[in-house]
């Protein structure tokens, strides 16, 4: 085949990423993927119903979201084990974003949810094409933990009325919901509450003592049977136990998002927040599972896969989806070999939906509330919360701000606030690089430069190391630190700066070095650099800073710069010096006139 007719395999892998893992598919892998897929389909059945309830959508939409989007994300992502679908965090944001514009569960609300999903996918896909996969690195894990913990409290508070059989205002804030609950405490329906408690206790016991049995399904079955007994013995008019109702026994129907400009402008900010949260979830989960599977994840490809899954899913009655930690971890533990396991899980779920949809008519809403209580509790990562509180005051501040913002303000704003605070602390850290004084260590044969105030130092030369980038945000801190070091040792008029740790330098950083060199020279000293990285050297040359500092003041190694500086030192001071920290000092006679 001629070169003009050949196809670049790298281009094919980017457009069709499933070609990378397709050679792994064989009889053994397919059998393992089929078993893992069946397990995943059973697990997602109660979760999908629960998550759709959180999102304010009819229960079947949670199952629709676990079908087509999961297939698209599996085929066009980079992870072998990531399983996409409805998640708690995304569901609670969808509810918070759309409930002000439409009645949850209404036809208009469903249309807005599909539109939100389409916009979310467009944002994610665009970011993937623009290769912005590293953006999620700026959303700290602390933000996700704080937001998820706050979302868990919101989920639990939203189900109080269903668990206790109360009539609380829908769409109320967390504080309003809790106040209304305490006001109606004496109106609790004991029959409804007993159904919730039976379901809750069953779920806890099954999860603890028989972890191989899906605890959600077991809890739902026991709660449904108990409610059926109560209703038959006392009558549903007496018990007041409401049932979920039968699910539609058909596959996801085609749907059309609303493309009205006014609706798009209303929900665009929320769609961006959902996109960022979804990408953070998906990439974080994919990386966590990939460590165990010894696989490398392409963040940009995950962006593309998640974007396509939401864009396509919006036309198949799916609301916004992302990677699920529970189902992804289970997928790996169940022995999945390739992303076909997620595809099989979606297909099995469709079959299960057709078979068991009518049985949902016997599921008490109080049991669903109990299941959501269990889900909410599982969302709170107590281990990492306590670790953050012990380890860092700044991270604790990010955690608390995100957590309370999630409870008290709009959810998308809580995400933005947590991200903004993380970025501020990140910039604070990068804008304060370490500027430390170092000296040769006489205790080691190669005399490395170390920070040790107890070691002798040269009375004329101060050697410094800057650990961090020298850019506009760090210039003020570095200049202040250089001034403090000069005031501590005013006789050290010459400074030698080790540039090996300076990864980046901008115009402001170059100007700061030039100004320091000029100031030192006015005082009878000088400034020298060594170990400058090529990228930093290029900025110094192109900006004209190297010419002002002096090309003969920049060296490649420590030994070269020390030899040069030693030749320009004041010999009278050297002759009376007893420190003799450089090798070159040994050639001088000792202060008493004898060779040192």
Number of C-alpha atoms within 10 A of each C-alpha: 5 5 6 6 7 8 9 8 11 11 10 13 14 16 13 13 19 21 15 14 17 12 8 13 15 10 9 10 16 18 16 17 27 22 17 24 28 21 21 25 25 16 21 24 20 20 26 23 22 27 29 27 25 29 31 24 25 20 25 25 24 31 30 29 30 31 29 25 32 30 26 22 31 27 22 25 30 28 30 27 28 33 33 29 32 31 27 26 27 26 26 22 24 28 21 21 24 22 17 11 14 14 16 21 16 13 12 15 20 25 20 26 29 26 27 33 30 29 28 31 31 21 22 32 25 15 20 21 14 12 15 14 21 14 14 21 12 13 21 19 18 23 28 21 22 27 27 23 27 26 25 26 19 20 26 22 21 24 23 21 23 24 29 23 23 20 14 19 13 12 16 12 18 19 12 12 20 16 13 17 21 10 10 14 12 9 13 16 18 14 19 24 22 18 27 29 19 20 30 25 15 21 23 16 13 17 17 11 9 11 10 9 12 16 23 28 18 16 25 27 18 19 30 24 15 16 29 20 12 18 18 10 11 11 13 15 9 11 18 14 22 18 19 17 16 16 19 15 16 14 17 20 10 11 15 13 19 18 13 9 8 9 14 16 10 15 19 16 17 23 28 20 23 31 30 23 23 28 25 24 21 29 28 19 22 29 19 16 23 18 11 10 14 9 15 13 20 16 26 23 24 27 35 29 30 34 36 24 33 34 28 17 31 30 20 23 27 33 34 35 34 33 26 21 20 14 22 24 18 20 29 22 12 19 18 24 24 25 28 26 33 34 24 24 29 28 19 19 26 20 15 16 22 14 12 14 16 14 13 18 13 19 22 28 23 34 31 28 29 30 27 26 23 20 19 21 15 12 18 19 13 13 8 13 19 11 11 19 15 11 11 11 11 14 21 20 17 24 28 20 19 30 25 15 22 28 20 15 13 15 26 22 16 24 26 19 18 27 21 16 22 23 15 12 15 13 13 13 13 17 20 19 21 17 19 17 21 21 22 21 18 14 9 8 7 9 14 14 17 15 16 14 10 6 15 15 21 18 18 20 22 21 22 23 21 19 18 21 23 29 20 17 16 20 23 17 17 22 16 12 17 18 13 12 16 17 11 10 13 12 14 19 18 23 23 23 24 23 22 18 16 20 16 15 20 17 14 16 24 23 19 20 23 21 16 18 21 17 14 17 14 10 10 10 18 21 24 23 24 20 18 21 15 10 12 19 18 14 18 24 14 10 15 14 21 20 14 17 23 13 13 12 19 21 18 15 14 16 14 12 20 19 13 14 19 16 10 8 14 10 12 8 11 20 16 13 16 16 13 19 18 18 12 13 17 12 10 15 14 17 13 9 10 8 10 13
